[in-house]
């Protein structure tokens, strides 16, 4: 079975994803195969030195799942600064997406969850679902405020963030968006990247694989 959703650059030529409700299961094995190939490639890269491989964890809460992945977990000062930054960004007419995602990831990884944080993930997820792109700048109502959608690190950070959220909120809508973002990252995997981007990519892909395997177990 072929998996056509990663054959082209999904950033420049986004898929419409016109599929049935059983899509998650129809393509589960071949999708996991492609995911594992990328994981193997990333962790074998000699310049990859930010995150270790995370292939052995099975079922645990967010803190335990990610504590072995992040070399330096956010401390209290990091969390306070991230919370303050998130509040500041929410009052700006426009904001840079990387600043928003960095603050949100810090709070997510530090288990500083809130309604505001989940609302931000929801808005970013919805905007991605519409255009299949992550814009470098948004307005306070999460409308695109720039013409640039080519920054791979933003897709990787959003993947990691939704992966974190999926560990604590069992929601197929989050998983659906996550697999599309990961398809985008895999379809552009040949592009130049950084260790940090690769690390976020690993987090998001690993979270997707675990969620799919859990669904398969529940279905059987």
C-alpha positions as CSV (number, residue, x, y, z in Angstrom):
1,X,0.0,0.0,0.0
2,X,1.4,3.4,-1.0
3,X,1.2,6.5,1.2
4,X,0.8,9.4,-1.1
5,X,0.5,12.1,1.6
6,X,4.3,12.5,1.9
7,X,5.4,12.3,-1.8
8,X,5.6,16.0,-2.4
9,X,6.5,19.1,-0.4
10,X,3.3,19.5,1.7
11,X,4.3,23.1,2.7
12,X,4.3,24.3,-0.9
13,X,1.6,21.9,-2.1
14,X,-0.7,21.1,0.9
15,X,-2.9,18.0,0.8
16,X,-6.6,18.4,1.2
17,X,-6.9,15.1,3.1
18,X,-10.2,14.0,1.6
19,X,-10.4,10.7,3.4
20,X,-12.8,8.4,5.3
21,X,-13.3,8.2,9.0
22,X,-11.2,5.0,9.1
23,X,-8.1,6.8,7.6
24,X,-6.2,6.5,10.9
25,X,-6.4,2.7,10.7
26,X,-6.3,2.3,6.9
27,X,-2.8,3.7,6.7
28,X,-1.6,3.1,10.2
29,X,1.2,0.5,9.6
30,X,2.7,2.2,6.5
31,X,2.6,5.6,8.2
32,X,4.3,4.2,11.3
33,X,6.9,2.7,9.1
34,X,7.7,6.0,7.5
35,X,7.7,7.7,10.9
36,X,10.2,5.1,12.3
37,X,12.5,5.6,9.3
38,X,12.7,9.3,10.0
39,X,13.2,8.7,13.7
40,X,16.1,6.4,12.9
41,X,17.6,8.9,10.5
42,X,17.3,11.8,13.0
43,X,18.8,10.0,15.9
44,X,21.7,8.7,13.8
45,X,22.6,12.1,12.6
46,X,26.0,13.0,14.1
47,X,24.9,16.6,14.6
48,X,21.9,15.6,16.5
49,X,22.7,16.3,20.2
50,X,19.7,18.0,21.7
51,X,17.3,15.1,22.4
52,X,18.0,11.4,22.8
53,X,16.0,8.7,21.1
54,X,12.6,8.1,22.7
55,X,11.5,4.7,21.5
56,X,11.0,2.8,24.7
57,X,8.2,4.7,26.5
58,X,4.7,3.2,26.3
59,X,2.2,4.6,28.7
60,X,2.7,7.4,31.2
61,X,1.6,11.0,32.0
62,X,3.1,14.0,30.3
63,X,5.8,14.7,33.0
64,X,7.1,11.2,33.0
65,X,6.8,10.8,29.2
66,X,9.0,13.9,28.5
67,X,11.3,14.0,31.4
68,X,13.8,11.7,29.7
69,X,13.5,13.6,26.4
70,X,14.3,17.1,27.5
71,X,17.8,17.5,28.8
72,X,16.9,20.5,31.0
73,X,13.3,20.5,32.1
74,X,11.7,24.0,32.6
75,X,12.4,25.2,36.1
76,X,10.1,27.6,38.1
77,X,11.8,30.7,36.7
78,X,11.4,29.4,33.1
79,X,7.7,28.8,33.7
80,X,7.1,32.2,35.3
81,X,8.8,33.9,32.4
82,X,6.9,31.8,29.9
83,X,3.6,32.6,31.6
84,X,4.4,36.3,31.6
85,X,5.4,36.2,27.9
86,X,2.2,34.4,26.9
87,X,0.2,37.1,28.7
88,X,2.1,39.8,27.0
89,X,1.6,38.2,23.5
90,X,-2.1,37.8,24.1
91,X,-2.5,41.6,24.4
92,X,-0.5,42.4,21.2
93,X,-2.3,43.2,17.9
94,X,0.2,40.8,16.2
95,X,2.8,38.4,17.5
96,X,5.6,36.2,16.2
97,X,4.6,32.5,16.1
98,X,7.9,31.2,17.3
99,X,7.7,33.4,20.5
100,X,4.2,32.1,21.2
101,X,5.1,28.5,20.6
102,X,8.3,28.7,22.7
103,X,6.3,30.0,25.6
104,X,3.5,27.5,25.2
105,X,5.9,24.5,24.9
106,X,7.7,25.6,28.1
107,X,4.4,25.7,30.0
108,X,3.3,22.4,28.5
109,X,6.5,20.6,29.3
110,X,6.4,22.0,32.8
111,X,2.8,20.8,33.3
112,X,1.6,24.4,33.8
113,X,-1.6,23.7,32.0
114,X,-4.5,26.2,31.7
115,X,-7.6,27.0,29.8
116,X,-5.7,29.8,28.0
117,X,-2.9,27.4,27.0
118,X,-5.4,24.9,25.6
119,X,-7.3,27.7,23.8
120,X,-4.1,28.7,22.0
121,X,-3.4,25.1,21.0
122,X,-6.9,24.9,19.7
123,X,-6.6,28.1,17.6
124,X,-3.3,27.1,16.1
125,X,-4.6,23.7,15.4
126,X,-7.7,25.1,13.7
127,X,-5.7,27.5,11.6
128,X,-3.4,24.8,10.5
129,X,-6.4,22.5,9.6
130,X,-7.7,25.3,7.3
131,X,-4.6,26.1,5.3
132,X,-2.2,23.2,6.3
133,X,0.3,25.9,7.0
134,X,1.8,27.6,10.0
135,X,2.4,31.3,9.4
136,X,5.3,33.2,11.0
137,X,3.0,35.9,12.4
138,X,-0.6,36.0,13.6
139,X,-3.0,38.6,14.8
140,X,-4.6,38.3,18.3
141,X,-7.6,36.6,16.7
142,X,-5.2,34.1,15.1
143,X,-5.6,35.4,11.5
144,X,-2.4,35.2,9.5
145,X,-0.4,38.4,9.7
146,X,2.5,37.5,7.4
147,X,3.0,35.9,4.0
148,X,5.7,33.5,5.2
149,X,4.7,29.9,5.9
150,X,8.0,28.1,5.1
151,X,9.7,28.0,8.5
152,X,10.0,24.3,9.3
153,X,10.8,24.9,12.9
154,X,7.3,26.2,13.5
155,X,5.7,23.0,12.2
156,X,8.1,21.0,14.4
157,X,7.2,23.1,17.5
158,X,3.5,22.8,16.8
159,X,3.9,19.0,16.3
160,X,5.7,18.7,19.7
161,X,3.1,20.9,21.4
162,X,0.1,18.9,20.1
163,X,2.0,15.8,21.0
164,X,2.3,17.0,24.6
165,X,-1.3,18.0,24.7
166,X,-2.3,14.6,23.3
167,X,-0.6,12.9,26.3
168,X,-3.1,14.6,28.7
169,X,-6.2,15.0,26.5
170,X,-7.4,12.0,24.6
171,X,-8.9,13.7,21.5
172,X,-9.0,12.3,18.0
173,X,-9.1,15.9,16.6
174,X,-5.7,16.6,18.1
175,X,-4.3,13.3,16.7
176,X,-5.8,14.1,13.3
177,X,-4.0,17.5,13.1
178,X,-0.8,16.0,14.5
179,X,-0.5,13.3,11.8
180,X,-1.0,16.0,9.1
181,X,1.7,18.2,10.6
182,X,4.0,15.2,10.8
183,X,3.2,14.3,7.2
184,X,4.4,17.8,6.3
185,X,7.6,17.4,8.3
186,X,8.3,14.1,6.7
187,X,7.6,15.4,3.2
188,X,10.2,18.1,3.7
189,X,12.7,16.0,5.7
190,X,15.3,16.3,3.0
191,X,15.5,20.1,3.7
192,X,18.1,21.5,5.9
193,X,17.2,21.5,9.6
194,X,18.6,22.1,13.0
195,X,19.1,19.8,16.0
196,X,16.4,21.7,17.9
197,X,13.9,21.3,15.0
198,X,14.7,17.6,14.7
199,X,14.2,17.3,18.5
200,X,10.7,18.8,18.4
201,X,9.9,16.6,15.3
202,X,10.9,13.5,17.3
203,X,8.6,14.5,20.1
204,X,5.6,15.0,17.9
205,X,6.1,11.8,15.8
206,X,6.7,9.7,18.9
207,X,3.5,11.0,20.5
208,X,1.6,10.2,17.3
209,X,2.9,6.7,17.1
210,X,2.0,6.0,20.7
211,X,-1.5,7.3,20.2
212,X,-2.1,5.2,17.0
213,X,-0.8,2.1,18.8
214,X,-3.2,2.8,21.7
215,X,-6.1,3.2,19.3
216,X,-5.2,-0.1,17.6
217,X,-5.1,-1.9,21.0
218,X,-8.5,-0.5,21.9
219,X,-10.0,-1.4,18.6
220,X,-8.8,-5.0,18.8
